[in-house]
Amino acid sequence: MINNKLYVVFGFFVCICLISCRQQSATDQGVETSIKINTQKIDKLPYFNTPDFAPSWESNTDELEGFHKIPGFNFKNQLGNEITNNTLKGSIYVANFFFTSCPNVCLKLTNNMHELQEIYADDDTIKLLSHTVMPSVDTIEVLKEYGEIHNIDPKKWYLVTGEKEKIYDLAREAYFADDLYKQTNDKNRFVHTENLMLVDKKGHIRGVYKGTQPDEINRINRHIEILKKE
């Protein structure tokens, strides 16, 4: 009688182990599938036309002409030079918004943007564009000093300042960079975003990335290489 009970208990534990192993196997397979999906190579990037960053795909030239583009702008960089759309014409560039006295988030953005500067140091078709959101403080002289401290190449990476209203309008309406503005519609709010935006040679937004995450730089790098082939 005791032996029968032992057999029953032993059989119960065997069943539990088998079920557990099957569940673990299924989990492992799921993780493996997820990894394959996340590392799947792509050969084309979407376009981003709206503040919710819903991807759009170009199917013909006429449709592409109606897609959102970064409008004309005119700012001054850290050398006092005029930076406009024409300055970046024919270039792929990564844009962001920052201010020089920011003690944490902006430093991460700057460090990660600097990595892109190093990767594309010898490629004149790739540019970087950082807009100050505190133009009353971040004058040309302040931006120049900031650039020197952080080893920023002014020929590749433009730190720009200008009229606050124009910078803020560009951030909100062109780059969709102010998430809270979409909720509050408060133009007096301070613009601060961690996003990096990838813009193609024609002025279309083709990628949005969390600029404080070092791993995102690898993704930007891959996406830039895709754009270079278009």
Backbone torsions as a table, in degrees:
resi	resn	phi	psi	omega
1	MET	NA	-42.7	179.7
2	ILE	-65.4	-41.3	179.8
3	ASN	-61.2	-40.2	178.7
4	ASN	-61.3	-41.8	178.8
5	LYS	-63.1	-40.4	179.0
6	LEU	-62.7	-40.5	178.5
7	TYR	-62.7	-40.2	-179.7
8	VAL	-64.4	-46.5	179.7
9	VAL	-62.5	-43.8	-179.9
10	PHE	-62.6	-42.1	179.2
11	GLY	-63.7	-37.5	179.3
12	PHE	-62.0	-46.2	-179.6
13	PHE	-67.2	-34.5	176.7
14	VAL	-62.0	-44.2	179.0
15	CYS	-61.1	-44.2	179.5
16	ILE	-59.9	-43.1	-178.7
17	CYS	-64.8	-41.4	-180.0
18	LEU	-63.7	-44.0	179.1
19	ILE	-62.7	-43.9	-179.0
20	SER	-62.0	-42.1	179.8
21	CYS	-64.2	-41.2	179.1
22	ARG	-63.6	-42.5	179.7
23	GLN	-64.1	-41.5	179.4
24	GLN	-64.7	-39.9	178.9
25	SER	-61.8	-42.5	179.6
26	ALA	-64.7	-39.3	178.6
27	THR	-63.6	-45.6	179.5
28	ASP	-60.3	-40.9	179.3
29	GLN	-64.9	-38.5	179.0
30	GLY	-64.5	-43.1	178.4
31	VAL	-62.7	-43.2	-179.3
32	GLU	-62.5	-41.9	178.7
33	THR	-63.4	-41.7	179.7
34	SER	-61.6	-42.1	179.3
35	ILE	-62.5	-41.9	179.8
36	LYS	-62.2	-39.8	179.5
37	ILE	-66.7	-44.3	-176.5
38	ASN	-68.4	-26.5	-178.9
39	THR	-101.1	7.9	-179.9
40	GLN	-63.2	131.8	-177.8
41	LYS	-75.4	142.0	176.4
42	ILE	-119.9	153.5	-179.0
43	ASP	-122.9	8.3	178.5
44	LYS	-151.3	143.5	180.0
45	LEU	-107.3	148.5	176.6
46	PRO	-77.8	176.1	174.1
47	TYR	-111.6	147.4	178.9
48	PHE	-118.0	114.9	-172.2
49	ASN	-111.6	-9.7	-173.0
50	THR	-135.0	158.6	-178.3
51	PRO	-60.0	-21.0	179.3
52	ASP	-84.2	-0.3	178.6
53	PHE	55.3	36.3	172.3
54	ALA	-72.1	128.1	-176.7
55	PRO	-70.4	139.8	173.7
56	SER	-120.1	148.6	-177.7
57	TRP	-120.9	128.7	-179.0
58	GLU	-75.5	128.8	179.3
59	SER	-111.1	-22.4	176.6
60	ASN	-155.5	166.8	-175.5
61	THR	-62.9	-39.8	-179.2
62	ASP	-62.4	-41.2	179.3
63	GLU	-65.3	-40.0	-179.1
64	LEU	-62.7	-35.5	-179.9
65	GLU	-62.0	-26.0	-179.7
66	GLY	-89.7	-2.7	-178.2
67	PHE	-74.0	154.6	-178.8
68	HIS	-62.1	136.7	175.4
69	LYS	-130.4	156.0	173.5
70	ILE	-70.5	122.6	-177.1
71	PRO	-74.3	176.8	-179.5
72	GLY	-62.1	143.7	177.2
73	PHE	-146.2	163.3	-179.7
74	ASN	-150.1	107.7	-179.1
75	PHE	-130.1	177.1	175.6
76	LYS	-114.7	138.5	179.7
77	ASN	-94.8	-172.5	-174.6
78	GLN	-66.8	-12.0	175.7
79	LEU	-101.6	0.7	-178.1
80	GLY	84.4	8.2	179.7
81	ASN	-84.0	148.2	178.8
82	GLU	-74.4	130.0	177.7
83	ILE	-119.1	120.3	-178.6
84	THR	-132.1	-177.4	175.0
85	ASN	-58.0	-37.7	-178.8
86	ASN	-64.8	-30.1	177.2
87	THR	-60.7	-35.3	-175.6
88	LEU	-101.4	5.6	-178.7
89	LYS	-61.0	129.0	-179.7
90	GLY	81.5	3.6	179.3
91	SER	-109.7	149.1	167.4
92	ILE	-91.5	134.1	-179.7
93	TYR	-141.5	157.7	176.4
94	VAL	-111.6	126.5	-177.0
95	ALA	-115.1	150.5	173.4
96	ASN	-153.9	176.3	179.6
97	PHE	-128.6	137.5	-173.1
98	PHE	-156.6	-179.4	165.9
99	PHE	-149.4	147.3	-167.2
100	THR	-67.3	-25.9	-177.9
101	SER	-90.5	2.1	179.3
102	CYS	-66.2	124.0	-171.6
103	PRO	-86.2	-12.6	-173.9
104	ASN	-135.1	-73.3	-174.2
105	VAL	-57.3	-46.6	-176.9
106	CYS	-64.8	-32.9	177.6
107	LEU	-65.5	-37.8	176.2
108	LYS	-65.3	-41.8	177.6
109	LEU	-60.7	-45.3	-178.8
110	THR	-63.5	-43.3	179.5
111	ASN	-62.3	-41.0	-179.7
112	ASN	-72.9	-36.9	174.7
113	MET	-64.6	-35.7	179.1
114	HIS	-62.5	-35.0	177.0
115	GLU	-62.1	-40.5	176.5
116	LEU	-64.7	-38.1	177.3
117	GLN	-58.2	-41.2	-178.7
118	GLU	-70.4	-40.0	-179.2
119	ILE	-62.1	-40.9	-175.0
120	TYR	-109.5	30.4	-178.2
121	ALA	-57.4	-34.1	-176.4
122	ASP	-102.8	11.1	-179.0
123	ASP	-114.3	102.2	-176.2
124	ASP	-72.4	-9.5	-179.6
125	THR	-84.2	-8.4	-179.6
126	ILE	-109.0	125.2	-179.0
127	LYS	-124.8	163.6	176.1
128	LEU	-126.5	142.0	-175.0
129	LEU	-137.6	112.9	-179.8
130	SER	-116.0	120.9	-179.6
131	HIS	-99.2	129.4	173.6
132	THR	-76.4	141.4	175.6
133	VAL	-101.4	7.7	174.9
134	MET	-129.3	63.8	-175.8
135	PRO	-63.5	-23.6	178.7
136	SER	-67.6	-25.7	179.2
137	VAL	-100.9	-44.0	-176.5
138	ASP	-84.4	77.0	177.0
139	THR	-75.1	174.9	177.4
140	ILE	-55.9	-43.0	-179.0
141	GLU	-64.6	-40.9	179.6
142	VAL	-66.7	-42.3	178.5
143	LEU	-64.2	-38.8	179.0
144	LYS	-62.2	-45.7	178.8
145	GLU	-63.7	-42.6	178.3
146	TYR	-60.1	-43.7	179.4
147	GLY	-62.2	-38.6	179.5
148	GLU	-68.9	-40.3	179.1
149	ILE	-61.9	-38.9	-175.0
150	HIS	-100.7	16.6	176.7
151	ASN	52.8	48.3	-179.9
152	ILE	-90.8	128.2	179.2
153	ASP	-82.4	110.4	-175.4
154	PRO	-67.3	-13.9	178.1
155	LYS	-81.3	-22.0	-178.8
156	LYS	-110.6	-35.6	-171.6
157	TRP	-119.7	110.4	-177.2
158	TYR	-95.5	120.6	171.3
159	LEU	-97.6	114.9	-170.7
160	VAL	-116.9	149.8	176.6
161	THR	-134.8	165.1	-178.3
162	GLY	174.4	-156.3	179.0
163	GLU	-69.3	131.0	-176.7
164	LYS	-56.6	-44.9	-177.0
165	GLU	-60.0	-40.5	-179.0
166	LYS	-70.2	-39.0	177.7
167	ILE	-64.9	-43.6	-178.2
168	TYR	-68.2	-38.9	176.5
169	ASP	-62.8	-41.0	179.2
170	LEU	-64.2	-42.8	179.9
171	ALA	-61.0	-43.6	-173.1
172	ARG	-84.3	-43.7	-172.8
173	GLU	-91.9	-29.0	-176.4
174	ALA	-97.0	-48.3	-176.6
175	TYR	-97.1	-7.4	-177.7
176	PHE	54.2	41.7	-169.6
177	ALA	-91.0	-6.0	-176.3
178	ASP	-114.4	94.4	-176.0
179	ASP	-60.5	-43.2	-176.4
180	LEU	-69.5	-25.9	178.7
181	TYR	-62.2	-34.6	178.6
182	LYS	-63.6	-27.6	-179.0
183	GLN	-90.9	-38.6	-173.0
184	THR	-98.9	-27.4	-175.7
185	ASN	56.4	28.6	-178.3
186	ASP	-96.0	105.8	-177.1
187	LYS	-71.9	-12.5	180.0
188	ASN	-86.9	-6.9	179.5
189	ARG	-68.5	148.5	176.8
190	PHE	-74.8	131.6	178.3
191	VAL	-86.6	123.8	175.5
192	HIS	-149.9	120.7	-177.5
193	THR	-140.0	147.8	177.4
194	GLU	-91.4	-3.1	-173.5
195	ASN	-73.7	144.3	165.9
196	LEU	-110.5	136.5	-178.8
197	MET	-115.6	131.3	178.4
198	LEU	-97.4	123.4	-176.1
199	VAL	-118.2	133.0	-177.3
200	ASP	-83.8	-177.3	-174.5
201	LYS	-64.8	-18.8	-178.7
202	LYS	-102.7	3.6	176.4
203	GLY	92.2	11.5	178.2
204	HIS	-89.3	142.3	173.2
205	ILE	-76.8	123.2	-176.2
206	ARG	-118.9	-5.3	178.9
207	GLY	-164.4	146.6	177.6
208	VAL	-132.9	132.0	-170.8
209	TYR	-138.6	151.4	175.4
210	LYS	-80.1	101.2	-169.9
211	GLY	-68.0	-13.5	179.5
212	THR	-85.7	-7.1	-177.6
213	GLN	-98.0	116.1	-178.6
214	PRO	-56.3	-34.6	-179.1
215	ASP	-63.4	-26.3	-179.3
216	GLU	-66.8	-24.2	179.4
217	ILE	-65.3	-37.1	176.4
218	ASN	-63.3	-38.3	179.9
219	ARG	-69.4	-41.0	176.1
220	ILE	-60.5	-42.7	179.2
221	ASN	-57.3	-46.8	179.1
222	ARG	-62.3	-41.3	-177.3
223	HIS	-70.9	-34.5	175.4
224	ILE	-62.0	-41.0	-179.9
225	GLU	-64.3	-32.8	175.7
226	ILE	-66.8	-45.8	-179.8
227	LEU	-63.1	-34.0	-179.1
228	LYS	-64.1	-21.3	-179.1
229	LYS	-90.4	-7.6	-178.1
230	GLU	-73.6	NA	NA
